[in-house]
Amino acid sequence: MSGDQREDASAGWGVLGAGALGLTVALRLAQRGEPVTVLEREPAAGGLAAGFPFPGMPNTYLEKFYHHLFRSDRDAIALIDELGLGARLVWPRPTTACLVHGRAWPLDSARRVLGFGPLSPLDRLRLGAAIAYLKLERQHQRLEGRTAAPWIRRTMGRRVYDLVWGPQLVSKFGAYAQQIALSWFWARVHFRSQSLGYVRGGFQHVYAALVREIERHGGRVLLGHEVRAIEKRPDGTFRIESRPTAGTAAPITHRFGGVVSTLPTRVTLRLTPQLPAAFARQFDWGQAYGAHCVILALDRPFMPPVYWLSVNDPGYPFLAAVEHTNYVDPADYGGRRLLYLGNYLPMEHPLFAQDDAETLAQFYPYLKQINPDFEPRWVQEQWVWKAPFAQPIVTTDFVQHIPPHETPLPGLYLANMFQVYPQDRGQNYSIRMANRLVLRLPRLSGGQ
Ligand SMILES: Cc1cc2nc3c(=O)[nH]c(=O)nc-3n(C[C@H](O)[C@H](O)[C@H](O)COP(=O)(O)OP(=O)(O)OC[C@H]3O[C@@H](n4cnc5c(N)ncnc54)[C@H](O)[C@@H]3O)c2cc1C
């Protein structure tokens, strides 16, 4: 160790990342009496689901990226209850719609599918029947190895693909749209509910409560600590080097008996050069897009009653407009109306480097296309958030590159959202994976 490094005399488990997955792993380990330390790069817990304090509203957070739960998200719902936050979880049934030919068409019920004007009556029936089939089919294994786009065209018809699903596949997966696994599409349709769950005051309450609970059980959550290296020592322990992200403090060396990394697989592989090359080749694979989100606080509603608008018309610089306050009461935000404009793009896309003012100037004319009355003076505040590795690209060969939890370095475990297939991500699936993984982890100390 070089002279300017500090040593953290921790033992037990190290958990890398304080998102839904890392915090749930740490909670379960702490609950069974094991020493656990979480290292997180960001100054706040929550990962991709983290919120920021909403100005002027005490104890209120807003997600950097729009978030809700489905009724099928049982592990997340159970955790929220366990943390004593059940009373905050509300289940409105907001309107979700597609922008087709300049008009927002709600498509969130069988009746609305049957009334979807841009399609012929026969195509509407085919769309409805295929959705019903995907809802009823319980085994995604039967669909394995097949690609979503041709299946949709064949089953629902060319026009349904062109107007409804094709634009959504392209906006989410770009150049990979034609290679996306049918199993992923099944999961997307199968598990969705019309009622959507939201933790009033923000999901950040869940992450703050997780941190409190971990600490109450004797664990530690070190925020603002970026992991820079993972090394297995000859004595079987792990040396983790972290660097405080604020200030100029020296790197810190931590010693752990076992490590669970919830960082994207690619990042863990790069931080752990001791992992064999063949393992790295197989799992340092595939693509993940970054997420880009503009949030506008408006002085009036933008597209009531629509909460979620998938932008299926071509040419728009964002793929979805999500008016959070057509879902959650605007009174929670002092009456302000909140509109997200989201994108998934390769991280090298110019949007990620673009100046925020330039981005807003680019987006405003398209907001006027959705609501011709829109004026930039409606915007009272704005935020722009960006995150790498936010949208795994779930192609048909993805499944062959999902890493196991156990790595060739005994004691180092991988757990991340690239392992929740056929889902592509979701707080629920990270929480479920954490609950299941901890049952497989050996005891490092004499816990109960
Ligand atoms: C735009 C968008 C919309 C979404 N909508 C929903 C939704 O409606 N409902 C839903 O349930 N889910 C949604 N999700 C998905 C959800 O946010 C994720 O599935 C979930 O938060 C993943 O949690 P995780 O802990 O597995 O990963 P992450 O949240 O990515 O956590 C990994 C953590 O590791 C940290 N980290 C990375 N590198 C380092 C390092 N070197 N050192 C230390 N720490 C590091 C990161 O900062 C992060 O906190 C959405 C995601 C996005 C991007």
The ligand as a Gaussian input file, in Angstrom:
#p B3LYP/6-31G(d) Opt

LIG

0 1
 C      -35.211000       5.890000     -17.535000
 C      -35.432000       4.762000     -16.596000
 C      -36.723000       4.428000     -16.208000
 C      -36.945000       3.359000     -15.355000
 N      -38.224000       3.097000     -14.976000
 C      -38.436000       2.153000     -14.042000
 C      -39.730000       1.957000     -13.507000
 O      -40.695000       2.611000     -13.900000
 N      -39.890000       1.015000     -12.549000
 C      -38.839000       0.265000     -12.065000
 O      -39.025000      -0.531000     -11.150000
 N      -37.613000       0.408000     -12.596000
 C      -37.389000       1.330000     -13.555000
 N      -36.124000       1.521000     -14.034000
 C      -35.094000       0.545000     -13.700000
 C      -34.559000       0.699000     -12.297000
 O      -34.124000       2.004000     -12.076000
 C      -33.395000      -0.262000     -12.168000
 O      -33.757000      -1.545000     -12.618000
 C      -32.921000      -0.410000     -10.728000
 O      -32.859000       0.847000     -10.099000
 C      -31.561000      -1.084000     -10.789000
 O      -31.020000      -1.171000      -9.488000
 P      -29.595000      -1.848000      -9.332000
 O      -29.213000      -1.696000      -7.920000
 O      -29.649000      -3.201000      -9.916000
 O      -28.623000      -1.011000     -10.287000
 P      -28.218000       0.516000     -10.180000
 O      -29.361000       1.330000      -9.731000
 O      -27.576000       0.860000     -11.481000
 O      -27.128000       0.520000      -9.009000
 C      -25.759000       0.346000      -9.234000
 C      -25.041000       1.326000      -8.328000
 O      -23.648000       1.171000      -8.499000
 C      -23.043000       2.446000      -8.418000
 N      -21.724000       2.391000      -9.026000
 C      -21.416000       2.260000     -10.345000
 N      -20.083000       2.227000     -10.502000
 C      -19.547000       2.330000      -9.266000
 C      -18.202000       2.336000      -8.771000
 N      -17.145000       2.229000      -9.576000
 N      -18.031000       2.445000      -7.432000
 C      -19.078000       2.528000      -6.570000
 N      -20.365000       2.547000      -6.999000
 C      -20.584000       2.432000      -8.328000
 C      -24.016000       3.320000      -9.150000
 O      -23.829000       4.690000      -8.818000
 C      -25.350000       2.776000      -8.664000
 O      -25.792000       3.443000      -7.498000
 C      -35.865000       2.590000     -14.885000
 C      -34.569000       2.924000     -15.257000
 C      -34.344000       3.994000     -16.105000
 C      -32.944000       4.349000     -16.487000

